[in-house]
Amino acid sequence: MDHALLKGLTVIDLSLSQSALEDLLLEEVLHAERREAQTHWRMLQLSILQLEDKLEDTEEELLELILQPSRPLLEVEEEFLPLVQLLQAQLEGLRASHQHLLALRQHHLAMQAQYRQVARLGAALHQALQQVCRLHPQYQCSAASCLAVARRALLATKRTDASKQEALAARLVELSKGLSRQLLAHAQPRLQEPHNLLLSFLGALAPLRLAGQLSPLDWLAFCQGLQAPAAEQLLQPAQAARPGWVHAAAWHECGLLECLPGFQGLRASLAAQAAQWQEYFCLPATVVGPALSPSHAHLSLFQRAMLWRIFRPEKLCSILHDLSSCLLGRPISEDASYSAAAIYTSSQACLPLLFLTPPWGSPSAATHPLHWIRQMATQRHCGGVVVVSLGSPGCMRNVGEALGTCLKQGHWLVLNNCHLQEHWHPEVLAQLSKLQSPPEGGGKAPVLQLADVKGDEIHRKFRLWLIAAAGAMRPVPGPVHRRAMTLFCETPQELKSILLRSYSQLLGQPAWDAAPERGLALLVLHAVLLHRQHYGRLAQAQLYSWSEAELFTGLRLQERLVKVVANPEEAMQELAGSILYGGYILDAGDGAAVQSLSQQCLGSTSHLLPPRGVRTLLTALIRDAEPALAEEDVIADTRARMQQLPGPADPASCGLSEGLQQQLLESQSQGLLADLLRSQDLWQPPPSPSTPQEALGQLVQQGLEVVQALQDALQQRGWEVGARGRLPGGRTRPKPRPLLRFLLEECGSFLALLQQVGQDLCCAQEQLKGQPCQSPRCATILRALERGRLPRPWLPYAPTGPQGPSSWLQTLKCRCHLLCGYLGAVAGQPVPLYHLSAFQYPRRLLLALLQDAARAEKQDLDHYHLDLQVLPGLLPPSSPPESGLYLTSLELRNALWDTRSALLQETFSAQPCLLPPVWVQAVREARPPHRPNASLLQYSCPIYLGLPQQPVCLSSQGALMHLALPCKMPPALCAHRRVHIVSTLPGLE
């Protein structure tokens, strides 16, 4: 559409405004609480309108009598004055009655104003839900559903003595709490789990906004910080000396906060009372308690949250969770009841339910919704479940036939893979649109009928289920989507929620009823494996498509093994670790972890005895045999035990290192902050159009300069050592030893890489200047650089993992510096320490060591193997070893290396531990070297290439080698926690 035409258009928004929704909610509140008052109010409004009309008519009659006399006033004085007096008396009586009615109306308005705060809260919660609906195109939030849920919440909290004046204040509080929890709980299953916490947070802040305790400036400071140039010019903070424990960005933001009420003197307090503030920001409960500094103990709950967001942004998830708990009692996400019974309660014969499934292989992937549907059909004694898979030829005809049959006979119809159907037949859409549905969330259901040719009624047991992918652009047509209730079928992130949901699915299974205690151990194993997937690359190499199907199969296996084998416990451990769950696994490290976890969960006696571990879950969930309880009491007791588990779960209870929780929390907090900013739709100043091009040009120019400098340094170094020069006297160059040949080959390949990167950057620079290039490689590289990503042709030359272009250039500089130093070995200079991350093919370095040893002793290569040993001290050696070489810059992660005892031990920190240099040498099999602590347990620790403070892919194929480390803790625990070593480059942060 033309912009000139758009400027002349007048847009009329016919949707309900915030005030209109507030009035409708007030009607619902008064209808539920003061129905007789509402009736009186309508009669009063009608009486006032009638009285005002009568008053207007009387005034007009008096004016006509005065302005249009039929005879002179002096001649009709006996008739005129009595009429005027009569009309005036009527006017006085009408005005008195009008004033009385207005006083009654004011009394009613005062009564309505007391209940209006409940309506305002409902409208504010609806606005919060609308903000969250911006995060996903499949989210729906209609005013009709809000009114229906509010009506249901008010009926659920209805009391007979609600009209008593002395209990009105308490009643209003009760209504507000009930309305808040009902509205938020209604929206919870319709959102993805990461967005539930955000909705609880925004809903918890709604009362603060209405009470005037949350100003727009405070909200802006919490979301974006007051670092915009306009805000900084407006506030003009004073300069102050920064203490060492406060970061520069946080200190600057605190200076801006001092301009807001309540934060005066904040920076002086941070400097003078540093110990109290540091202790406060290390508390696990974040905003729950007051600030430890006496000067700012008066800060409100939200003001404390602002400080925590500034000083501990990596704990934003905990901040929002604690704040929501303080204001709501507990987050709505903890009230989730995603069971077959709860889903069926939400369904109606005229209300389709749309299940949205996450992408295959994602950590939130769960059981296919078809399992839930079949489970509900069994529990409700449904006549039959008809499944039609869409996306195939002729499926629309099958849908039309099945819909007509199921409507009459009361069968359940499941339309699977709806996102694969590009075009829906108009007749099918017409049939679906005739399913008259009530407003989403409740309300009175209309007459169930389908206006077809025969006019038959819909069977009351009929249900329509739709299954589609959550990431699809149009999972179902718009008319069907608007009439359907949407549910996201995802695996919860919290261990406690996984246990509760899986437990609800197990109830009623024959194998579970036969041996619930054995089934509980399998349930813990299943929940632990699913929860570990949410740690992603921190816990395992790949994500696996486990679901409740493995849990049900395991229950049947347990029941069968008891009858056919002598040792069913050991057999179940092997089957669960290698086939049931391990059958999906190709990675050796993940397979070892799953096998070990199966042994610990399913074994009656565990050899793994850490302070906290997987066995603690079983200890917390399995009850004593005495006293004996009824089945219903056992179920209630088990659920209560699950509810009492801490949340978020301790990583050690899942066999992981406790330091991983901080990394996972930081990643989730970053995503939550991004969702918060997107939901608020805050204004951002548009960037200058020339800024991206200028930044890209500077990046390309910087890359050209770096590449040219590295080429010059490498070529100069190679010439000095004689790698490319001619020997005097025309003598031929002797064939270098394998190790030296490897170094020369690495430097040659690195030099070729620099030349290719230089050509690519020159081409990108020419394109930025306007000169076109037809090469697909150059176009790919320029597009990647514009997005701030490493181009795909360069990815094979990033052995430490994907990086940004600028970071990769710094990595090249570091590698070039190290390679130039290693070239000294060609000229006979000693090289005391090597870095595996400096090489493009580090495995060839290890092969060269073996070849050197075999060549020196003139033996076959098969007779040698590598022997690795950690040196006793952290100080690096000053000279190379007599045989082999020293490796340095090795970070031990998820464990701690005790240099005094030379043992691997448990750690509670997320920080990696710097390992002493490792001596690598080639030895013959007949002469195994003597090493200390050889009698202790050994853990074969894999070594990867990586970057400092960055996770690595834990794939077994990516491991360069394994280092046997003596350890205090059991090797099984090391396998659980995926203890590994990362070779990094020095000088990179």
N, C-alpha and C positions, 0 to 999 in steps of 0.2 A: 504494500500500500504506500502511496506517495506521502512523503513527510509533510508536504503542504496541506494535504487533505487531513492528515492526522491532527495538525495544529488547529483546524477548524471544527473538529469533532467535539461533541460534549458526551462524556462517558458517565453513565448513570449506573451506580452500583446498587443492584437490587437485593444484595445479600443483607442479612441481619447485621446491624451495627452492634457495637459493644453495649451501648445504652439500651437498645431494643432487646437484646438478649437478657440483659439485667432485669428489664421490666417483665419479660416472660418468666424468668426464674422466680421473680418476686410473686407472681401470680401462683406459681406452683407451690411456693413455700406457704403462702397465706391459705391456699386451698387445703393444704395438708394440716396446718397448725390452727388456723382461725377461720374455719369455713363459715361459721355464722357471722363473723365480722366481715368477711368478704361479701356475703349476701346483704348485710346491712350497708356496706360501702356502695354496692351497686344501686340499692334503693335510694341511698342518700344522694348519689350522683344524679340519678334520674329526677329526684325531687328538686334538687337545686336547679337543674336545667328547666324543669317545668315551671318552677317559681320565677326564674329569671325571664322566661318567656311571658308569664303573666304580668310580671312587673313592667316589662317593656310595653306590653299592650296597654296597661293602665296609664303609663306615662304618655303614650301616644294619644290616648283618648282625652287626657287632660289638656294636652297641647292643642288638639283639634277644637276642643270646647273654647279655649281662650282665643285662638287665632281666627276661627271662622264662626263669629256669633251671627245668628239669623236676624237679630234686632239689636239696637243700641243697648249698651250695658245698663244705662239708667232706667230703661223701660222694662228690663227683665231682671231687675235686681232681686226680686223675691225668688225667682227660679234659678238664676245663675249661681248665686253664692252658695245655696245649699248643695248644688251639684259639685261645685269646686271643693267644698268642705268634705263632701262624701268621698270624692276621688282622692283627696289628700289623706283622709283617714285610711282609705284602702292602701295607699302607697306606704304610709307609715307602718301599717300592719304587715304588708309584704316585705318591707325592708327589715323589720324586726325579725320576721321569720327567716329571711335570707341570712341575716347576721347569725341567727341561731344555727342554721344549717351549716354556715361556713365555720362556725366554732366547732360543730361536730366533725366537720371534715378535717379541720386542723387536728383535732384529737385523733382521728383515724390516721392522718398522715404521720403524726408522731408515733403512733403504734406501728405503722408500716416502716418508718425509718429504722425502728429497732430491728425488724426482720430484714431490712434491705441489705444489711451488712452480710447476711448469708447469701443473698442473691449476688451481691458484688463479688463475693469470694468465688462463687460458681462461675461467673463470667470471667474472672481473672484466671481461674484454672483452665477454662476453655481456651483462653488466649495463650496460655503456656503450652497447651497441647497443639494449638495451631503453629506455634513456633517450632516445636519438635517435628511437626509434619513436613517442614521444609527439608528435612534431612533425607527423605526417601520418597520417590514418586508414588509408591504404593500405599503410603499412609493416607488415611481418611479421617476427617474430623468435621462432622456436620453439626449444625445447631440442633437439628431434630434429635440426633443421638444424645447430645448433651442434656436436652430437656427430658428425654426418656429415662436416662440414668439418674438424673436429679429426682425425678418423680419416684423412681424405685428406691432411692436412698432415703427420701423423706418418709415414705411408707414404712421402711424398715426401722426407722427411729421414732415412729409415732408413739405418743404417750397420751394418756387420758387427762393428766394434770398439767398439761403444757401451758394452760392459760393462766396459771397462778402467777401473780406479779412477783412474788418473792422468789420464784424459781425461774423467772424469765431469763436472767443473765446466764445461769447455768444451762438452761435449755438452748440458748443461742450458741453457746460453746459446743454443746453436744451436737446440734445440727450442723455446725461448721465442720466439726471433725468427721462426722458421718458422711457429709457431702464430699469433703476433700478425699477421704479414703475411697469412697465408692467411685468417684470420677477417675481418680488415678488408677485404681485397680481395674476398672473397666478398660482403660487404654493399654494397660501393661502387656497382655498377650498379643496385642496388635502391633507391637513395636519390636524391633530387634533388641536383643539383650543389652548391648552397650548404650542404647538410648534410654533405657528404663531409669538408670541413675540420673541422667540429665533431666528427665521429666519429673522425677521425685524432687530434684534440687529446685527446678523452676516452680513446681507446685508448692514447695515449702516456703519459698520467698514471697508467694502471693499475699499472705497475711501481712508480711512486713511492709510490702508496698502500700497496701490499703491503709495501714496504720501510720504511714508517713515515716517509718523507720528506715527506709531505704531510698535514698535520693538518687536521681538520675546520674549525678556526678560520681557517687559511690559505685553505682553499677558499672559505669564506664571505666572507672579505675580498676575494678575487679576483672572485667573482660579484656580490655586492651591495655590497661595501664595509661597513665597520663603523659605519654611520651610523644604525642603528636605535636608538631611545631606550634599549632595554634594554641593548644592547651598550655604548652610551656611558656609561650609569650604572655598568655593571660595570667598565669600563676606566678611566674618569675621567682623561682625558689632561690634562697640565699645559699652561698657557698659555705661548706664546712669540711673539716678534715675527716677523711674516711678511715675507720679502724680496719686492721688487716683482715679480720674474719668476715667482713661484708664485701660481697662482690660489687664492682663498680656500677653495673646496671641496677642492682637492687638499691644501692646507696642513692643513686640519682632519682629513682622512683620514690624513695622515702622522702627526699627533699620536696618533691611535688605533693606527696601526701600531707606534709606538714601544713599546707595551705587549706586543708579540709578540716572541718570541726572534729575535735577529739584527738587529732594526731599532733598537736602542737608539742614541740620539744622532743619529737621522736628520735631524731638523729643524735641529739645530746644524750638521751637515755641509752641509745644503742652503744655509744662510745663509753659512757661512764659505768654502765651496768652490763658489760659484755658477757660476764659469766652467767647471769640470770637469763639473758636473752638466748644465749647459745643452748643452755639447758632446756629452755622452753621450746625451741624449735627442734629439739631432739626427742620430744615426748611422742609416744605412739598414738595418743588420742587427739592430736591436732587441736581443733577449736573448742574442745569440750570444756576445759577449765579456763579460768582467767589468766591473763598474762602474768608472768612471774615478776615483772618489773612493777614496783609500787606506783610509779609515775603514770603507768598506762593500764592499771588494773580495771579502769572504768570502761574500757573498750567493749563495745557490744559484740554479739556473736558474729555478725557479718563483718564488722571491722576487724575482728581477729582473723576471719577467713581471708580478708584482703592482705593482711601481713603474711599469712602462711602462703598465699599464692605467690607473693613476691620473693620470699626467702626459700621456700621449698616447692617450686613449681612441679617437681617430679612427683609430689604427693597430692596432686590435684584430685585424683580419684578418692583418696582417703578424706580429703577436706570436704568434698561434696557429700560423701557418705556420712561423715560425722555431723555435718551441719543439718542434713536431712533427718538424721536420727534424732537430733536435739529438737527439731521443730515438728516432726511428724510422729515421733515415737520410735519408728524404724522405717527404713526405706520400703517403698511399695514392692520392690523387686523381691524382697524376702517373703512376701505373701503369695508368691506365684504358686498356682496349683494347676499344673499342666498335665492333667490326667485325662483318661478316657471319659470318666464321669463328668469332669468339669467341661470338657469339650461338648459332650452330648447335651448338657444343660443349656449351653449357648445356642444349640441348633433348634431349628423349627422346620416344619414341613414346607413353609413358604420362604425360608431364609437360607440361601445357599451359603456354604462355608468354603472359603478359598484358602488352601494351604500353600504357602510359599516356601520352597525348599532352598537351602543355601547351595552354592556351587560344590560340585563333587571334589573331594579332597581338601576342603577347607576345615579348619579346626572346629567349626560350629556345625559340621555335617552330622545329622542325626538319623534316627530310624525313619524309613520312608513312611509318609502319612498313611499309606494303605494299611500298614500294620495297625495303626490306631483305629482306623475305620473298621477293620475286621474284628478287632477286640471289642469295640463298642457294639457291633452287630451281634456278637456272641452274648454279651452281657444283657442286651435289650431284646434278645430272641427275635431278631429281624428275620423276615421271610427269606431274604436273599440279598446278595451284594452283586450288582452288575457293574463290571469295569469295562470302560471303553477308552482305548488309547487313541489320542488324537494325533494328527500329523501324517496319517497313512491314507492311501486312496480309499474312498468310500466310507470314511469314518463318520462324516456328517449324516449319512443315511442311517448308520447304526445308532447315532445319537438320537435322531428323531424317533426311530422305532423303540429304542430302550426308554426314552422319556415318556412316551405314551403308555407303555406297559407298566413301568414302575409307578407312575402317578396313580394308576387305578388299583394295583395290587399291593401297594405299600412297600415295595422293594427299595433298596438304597441304590442310587446311581452315582458312580464315580467316574468323572471325566479326568483322565490322567494325561499328563504332558500337554496341558492346554497351550503352553507357549510355543509348541511346534506347529500349531494350526494357524496358518497365515490368514485364511479367509473363512469366515463362518457363514454358513448358509442363512439367507434371510428368514426362511421358515423356522429354522432352529432358534434364531434370535427372537423371532416373534413368539414362539412357544415359551422361551425362558422369560421374556418380558411380561408374560401374562401371569407369572407367579407373583401375586400381589404380596409384598412383604411389609411388615411393620417397620417403624423407625428402628435403626440399629441400636441395640443396647436394652431393649425392653419395650414396654408399652403394651397396650391391648392389641391382640392379634385380630385382624379382620377375618371375614368369612373366607374359608379356604376353598377356593373354586378356581377352575381353569376355564376361561371363556373360549372353549373350542367349539367344534361343530356340534358335538353331542351335549355339551354343557355338563359333563360329569364333574363331581367334586373330587378334590385331591384327598387321597388316603392320608389319615392322620399320622401313619408311621413312615410316610415317604420322607426321604432326605436326599439332598443333592450336594455332593462334595466335588470340589474342583481342586486340582493339583497342578501347580505351575512353578517355574523357576523364579526365584526372587530377583535375579539380575536381568530378566527379560524386559525389553522396552514395553511390550504390550502383552502381558501374560494372558489376559482375557479381554474381550471387547468391553468398551466403556460402559454400555448399559448393564452388562452382567456384573461388572466390577462394582458399580455404584449400588447394586442391590445386594451384594454379597458381604459377608463379614470375613475380614482378612485375619489370618493367623500365621505367624512365622514359626515354622517347625525347625527349631535349632537346638543344639546341645547347649545347656547352660555352661557358663564359664566357671562358676564356683563349684567346688567339690561337694559341698553340702546340697546344693540344688540338684546335682547329678544323682546323688544317692537317693534323694527324695523322689525324683521323677522315675528313676529305674525301679525303685522299690514299689511304687504304685503300679508299675507295669507287671511286676512279678506276682503280685497278689492274684490269686485265682488260678495260677498255673499249677497243674497237677504235680509236676516235679518239685515245685517250691513247697507245696503243702506236705510232701513226703518227708523232706529233710530241710527245714528252714535254716538250721545252723550252718550246714555245709553250703547252702545257697547264699547265705550272708557273706561268707568268705569269698565266693565267686563274685558277688555284687561289689565288694570292696575292690577286688582286682579290676573289675570292669570300670568302676568309677575312677580309680587311680589312673588307668591308662588313658581314659578320655580326658581327664583333667590335665595330664602331662602334655597333651597335644596343644593346649593353649599357650604353652611356653615356646612353641615353635622351634626355631633353630637353637634355642638355648638348651633344649632337652633331648632332641632327637634329630636325625638326619632328614627324615621325610614325615609327611602326614599320612595317616592310614585311615581307611574307610571302615572303622569299627562302628558298630551300632548295637542295638539291643538284640539283634538276631544272634550274635555270638553269645550273648548272655543266656538266651533261651536254649540255644544248642548246648551250652555248657551244663545247664541244669539237667537236660535229658541225658547227657553223658554221665554226669555224676550218679544219676539214678541207675543207669545201665551198668556202670563199672562196679557198683556194689554187688551186683549179682554175678558177674562173670570173671572177675580177677581177684587174686588173693590180697593185693595191696592197692586198693582203689585210690588211696590218697596220692601215692607216688605216680600212678598212671595218669591221674587227672592233672598233676603238675606238668608232666611231660606233654600231654595232649594240649593243654591250654597254652603252654609256652612255645611249642613248636608248630602246632597245627591250627588250633582254634583262633588264637590271636597272632601267633608267629607266622602263620601261613601267608599273611599279607606282606611279610617283611623280606626284603632282599639285602638290606644292610646288616653287616655282621654285628656292629656295635648296638644297633637298635634291637637286634635279635637276642643278643646276650642280656640286655637290660630287661626285656620282656620275659625271658626265661627265668632270670633271677627273681623278678617280681612275682612271677607265678609260684615259684617255690616258697617265697616268704609269705604270700597271702594264703595259699592253699595247704601249706604244711602245718601240721598240728604243733610241731616244735620248730622254732626258728633258731638257726645258728647266728643270725644277724641280730646283734643286741646293741644298737646305738642308743643314745639318750632319747631320741625321737625317731620314729620310722613308720613304715607301713603297718607294722603290727599294732601300733597305738590305735589305729582306726578300729581294728577288730576288737581290741580290748575295750574301747569306748562303746562299741555297738552291741557286742554279745553280752547278754544278761546271764546272771547266774541261774542254775537249774531250779533253785528254790527261792521263793515259793512258786508253786505252779499257778499259772494264770490262764484265763480263758483266751480264746483266739483273738477276740476283739481287743482285750487288754494288752496282749502281746504286740499286736499291730500298733496300738497307740503308744506303748512304751518304746518300741523301736523308732517310731517317727519322732518321739520326743527326744530320744538320744541323738538322732540325726540333727534335729533342730538346735541342740546344744553344742554342736561342733563349732569351733571358732570360724569366723569368716572375716577376711579371706583366709583360706586354708594355709597352714604352715607348709612350705615346700618340702620340708623334711618328712612330712607325713605321706608324701608321694614319692619318696626316695630321691629327692633332688636336694641340691645345696641351698641352704637358707639365703645365701646371697642373691639367688636368682629372683627372689620376690621383689627386690628393689628394682631390678632391671625390667621385670614385667610391669611393675607399677608405673615406672617412668614411661614405658611405651604406651600403656593404656591412658596415662594422663595427657600425653601429647595428642592422642586421638580425641580424647574428651574435650580438650581445649579447642581443637579445630571444629568439632561439632557444635560446641557452645557458640563460637563466633558465627558459624553458618546459620544457626537457628535464630540468632538475634538480628541478622541482616543489618549489622552496623555499617555506617557509611565509612568508606575508605577513599582517601584522595586518589584519583586516577594517576598512574605513573605517566611520566612524560613520554610521548611517542618515540623520542630519540634515545631514551635511556637504554632499552634492551639492545639496540644496534650498537650504541657506543660501548656498552659493557662487553658485547660479543667481539667487537673489534679490538678492544683492549686485551681480551683473553687470547685471541688469535695472535696478536703481536707479542704478547708475553710468551706464548708457547713457542713462537718462532725463535725468539731470543734465547730461551732456555735450551731448545733443541740444538741450535747452532753452537752454543757454549759447550754443551755436553759432547757434541761431535768433535770439536776442537780439542777438548781435554782428553778424550779417549784416543784420538789419532796421535796426538803428541806423546801420550804415555806409551802407546804401542810402538812408536818409532824409537823412543829412547831405549826400550828394552830389547830392541832388535827383532821384534816380531815380524815387521814388514821390511826391514833393511837388508842390505847385502853384507855378507861376511867378508872380511879382508882376505886377499890372496886367492879369491875365487873358490874358496872351500865350500863344500855343500853343508847345508844345515842338518844336524843330526835329528832323527825322529824323536819328538818329545815324549816324555813319559805320559801315561794316561791322564794323570791329574793335571799336568800342565797343558796337555792337549784339550782337556775339558775347559780349562780357563780360557784358552785362546778361542775355542769355539763359542763360548758364552759371550765373550767380548765381541766377536765377529757378528753374531746374531743380534746383539744389542746395538751395534753400530748400524746394521741394516735396518733395524726397527726405527732408529732415530732418523735415518734418511727418509724412510717411508712416511713417518709422521711429519717431517718437515715438508715433504711434497704435498701431503694432505692439507696442512695448514696454509701453505702458499696458495693452493687452489681455493680454499675457503676465503682467504683474504681477497683474492681477485673477484670472487662472487659478491662479496660485500661491497666492492667498489663498482659493481654493476656489470661486470664481464660474465656472461653466461658460460656454463660448463655443462656438457652433455653426459658426463660420466655419472652413472648411478652411484658409484662409491662416493664421489664428492658431494652429491646431493644428500646421501644418507648421513655423512659426517656433519654437514652443515646443519641439518635438521636436529641431530642429536645435540650439537653444541648450543643451538638456540634454546633447547629444553633443559640445558644444564646437565646433560647425561654424557657418559662416556660412549663414544660411537661404537657400534657393533663391530666394525673391523678391528678396533683396538682392544676389545674385550679379551681375546686370547692372550694378550701380552700384559695382562693384569693378574699375575699369579696369586696375589694376596687378596683378590676379591674385587668386586665392582666398586668404583669410586667416582667422584665428580672429576671433571677435566682438570681443575686447578690442583686438586689433591693428587691426581695421577701424575701430573708434571712434577710435583714435589717428590713423589715416590721414585720417578725416573732419576731425579737429581741424586737422591740418596743411593740408589742402586749403582749409578755411574761412579759415584765417589768410592764406593766399596770395591767395585770391579777394578778401578784404577789402582787401588791398593793391592788387590790380589795379583795384578799383573807383575808385581815385584817378584813373585815366586818364579816367574819365567827367567828373570835375570839373577836368580839365586838369593834374593832377599827373603828373610824369614817372615812368614805370615802367622802370627800367633793365634788369631781368632777368625772364624768364618761365620757368616750369617746365611742361613739357608734361604731367606727371603730375598737375598740379592740376586739369585739365579732364576733364570726362566725355566730351567729343567734341573731342579735340585737333586732328583733321583740319580742323575748321571754323575753327580759328585760322589755319591756313595758307591756307585758302580766303579768309578775310577779308583777309589781306595782299594776295592777288592782286586782290580786288575793290577794295580801297583804291587800289592803283596804277592800275587801269583806270579807276576813277571820277575820280581826280585828273587824268589825262591824256585822259579822254573817249575811250578806245579799247576795242575788243573784248577780252573776257577771254581769248580764245584766243591773243592776241599776247604773253602774259606767262607766265613760268615762274619758279619759285623758284630762287634762287641761295644756296647755303650755303657758308660759309667759316669755318674755325676761326681764332679770334683768336690772335695770336702769344704772348701771355703768359697765365699762370694767374690773375693778379689780375683780379677782375671790374671792368668799367667802372663809373664813377660816374654816368654819364648815358646815356640811350638814344641810339641812332644817329639820324642824320638821316632815314633811311628804313629801314623794316623793324623788326626787334626782335632782342634777344639771348636765346638759350636757354642755360640753365645746368643744373647737376646732371646732367650726362651722364657715364655710366660706360662706358669702353671695356673690353670683355672679350675674352680670348683673344689679346690683342696689347698693345703698348705704344706710347704717343704720345710721341715725342721733341720736347719743346718748343723745343729749340735749333735743330734742323734742320727742324722742322715736318714730320716724316715718321713713317709707321707702320712699326713694326719688331717683330721677334719677341720674345717674353717667355717666361721659364721659371717664372713665378709664377702662382699661382691667384688672386691678388688683382686686382680690377679697377683700371684706371687712370683717374683723374679727368681728363676732357677739358676744355680751356679753353672759355670761352663760345663759342658758335657764332652767327655773324651770319647771319640769314635775311632776305632782301629779295626783292622782286618786280622782275624786270628784263625788258625787252623782248628778243625774240629777235634783233633787229637790232643790239643793243648788248651783246654778251657782255662781262662784266667781266673785267678783267685780274687774274690770280691768280698768285702765285709757285709755282714747282715744277710749272708746267703741262706741261712736257716729260717729267716722270717718269711712271711707271706709276701708274694710279689704280685704287683699289678702291672699289666702290660699297658702302658699309657701311650696312646697315639699322639703323633706330632703332626701339626698342620701348619700351613702358611696363613698368615693373617695380618691384621692391622691392630694397633693398640686400642683397647677399649671398644673393640668392635667384635660382634659374634661371628663365628666361622661356621661353615657347613660341616656338620659332624659325620659326613658320609665316610664309610670305611675306605672307599676308593680314593678319597682325597687325602688320606693319611700317608705321609711320606715314609714313616717307619714307626716302630714301637719301642719305647724305652721301658725296661723292667725296673720298677721302683719298689723298694721294700716299704711296707706300710704298717702303721699301727692299726688302722681300721680294716675290716674285712674287704677283700677285693670285690666281693659282690656289691658292697655299698659304693665302691668306686665306680662300678659298672652302672649302678642305678643313677648316680649323679653325673655320669658322663665326664669324669675327670679327664682332662686332656691338656696338651701343651701346644702353644702357639708360637711359632717363630716370627718375630716382628723385625722391623727395620728401626735402627736408632735414629733419634731426632724427630720422629713423627708423632704428633699428638692427635 
